[in-house]
């Protein structure tokens, strides 16, 4: 079945960086656009970034993370990444990856930005 396993979260100070990974399985990864979402405590899940099907494909970002986050993918490894720089306390959330058009979610990985 479709599975997503996110990793790379943790506690980081404001201004710091983290790199999230998401390994996908159970579907043809290379033909799906991939996306990152996040959900902060008490908030609804929100879209963060998207990438088209190719390794090195076109990307889009939410205004709140534009210029600080970078989404990428490696189709040979069925993996999508989210490089997060200049982190802010408001980036604190559980981060999830998802394939566009597939209603499946992993457990997510918790990112906490705090001094």
C-alpha positions as CSV (number, residue, x, y, z in Angstrom):
1,X,0.0,0.0,0.0
2,X,1.0,3.6,-0.3
3,X,3.4,4.7,2.5
4,X,5.3,7.8,3.5
5,X,8.0,7.8,6.1
6,X,9.2,11.2,7.1
7,X,12.3,11.9,9.2
8,X,14.8,14.6,10.0
9,X,12.8,16.7,12.5
10,X,14.1,17.9,15.8
11,X,14.7,20.8,18.1
12,X,16.6,23.7,16.5
13,X,17.3,27.3,17.6
14,X,15.8,30.2,15.6
15,X,18.0,30.9,12.6
16,X,19.0,27.3,12.3
17,X,18.6,24.7,9.6
18,X,17.1,21.2,9.2
19,X,16.8,18.8,6.3
20,X,13.7,16.7,6.2
21,X,13.4,13.5,4.2
22,X,10.4,11.4,3.1
23,X,10.7,8.0,1.6
24,X,7.7,6.9,-0.4
25,X,6.6,3.4,-1.4
26,X,3.7,1.5,-2.8
27,X,3.2,3.6,-5.9
28,X,5.1,4.9,-9.0
29,X,6.9,7.7,-7.3
30,X,8.4,9.3,-10.4
31,X,5.1,10.1,-12.0
32,X,3.6,12.0,-9.1
33,X,4.1,15.6,-8.1
34,X,5.2,15.7,-4.4
35,X,4.3,18.1,-1.7
36,X,5.2,19.0,1.9
37,X,2.6,20.1,4.3
38,X,2.7,21.1,8.0
39,X,0.4,21.2,10.9
40,X,1.0,23.4,14.0
41,X,-0.7,22.7,17.3
42,X,-4.3,23.8,17.1
43,X,-4.1,24.6,13.4
44,X,-5.2,22.9,10.2
45,X,-2.7,21.2,8.0
46,X,-1.3,23.7,5.5
47,X,0.6,23.3,2.2
48,X,4.3,24.3,2.3
49,X,5.9,23.3,-1.0
50,X,5.5,21.3,-4.2
51,X,7.8,19.9,-6.9
52,X,6.9,18.4,-10.3
53,X,7.7,14.9,-11.3
54,X,11.3,15.2,-12.4
55,X,14.4,15.1,-10.2
56,X,15.2,18.8,-10.3
57,X,11.7,19.7,-11.3
58,X,9.8,23.0,-11.0
59,X,9.0,24.1,-7.5
60,X,6.4,26.2,-5.7
61,X,6.3,27.5,-2.1
62,X,3.9,29.1,0.4
63,X,4.7,32.8,0.9
64,X,5.5,32.1,4.5
65,X,8.5,29.9,3.6
66,X,9.6,31.3,0.2
67,X,13.3,32.1,0.1
68,X,14.0,30.0,3.2
69,X,12.8,26.4,2.3
70,X,13.9,24.3,-0.7
71,X,12.1,21.2,-1.9
72,X,13.9,18.6,-3.9
73,X,13.5,15.0,-4.9
74,X,15.6,12.0,-5.9
75,X,13.5,9.6,-8.1
76,X,16.1,6.9,-7.9
77,X,15.6,6.8,-4.1
78,X,11.8,7.4,-4.0
79,X,12.6,10.3,-1.7
80,X,11.6,13.9,-1.4
81,X,13.5,16.4,0.7
82,X,12.8,19.7,2.4
83,X,15.8,21.9,3.3
84,X,14.7,24.4,5.9
85,X,17.0,27.4,6.6
86,X,16.6,30.6,8.7
87,X,14.0,28.8,10.8
88,X,11.5,30.8,12.9
89,X,9.5,29.8,15.9
90,X,6.4,29.9,13.7
91,X,7.8,27.1,11.6
92,X,7.2,24.8,14.6
93,X,4.9,22.0,13.4
94,X,4.6,18.4,12.3
95,X,5.7,18.1,8.7
96,X,4.2,15.6,6.3
97,X,4.9,14.7,2.7
98,X,2.2,13.7,0.2
99,X,1.8,12.7,-3.4
100,X,-0.6,14.9,-5.4
101,X,-3.8,13.0,-5.9
102,X,-3.2,10.2,-3.3
103,X,-5.1,10.3,-0.1
104,X,-2.4,8.8,2.1
105,X,-0.3,10.3,4.9
106,X,2.6,9.2,7.1
107,X,3.2,9.9,10.7
108,X,5.1,13.1,10.0
109,X,8.2,14.5,11.7
110,X,8.1,17.1,14.4
111,X,10.1,20.3,14.0
112,X,10.4,22.6,17.0
113,X,12.1,25.9,16.6
114,X,12.9,27.4,20.0
115,X,15.7,29.0,22.0
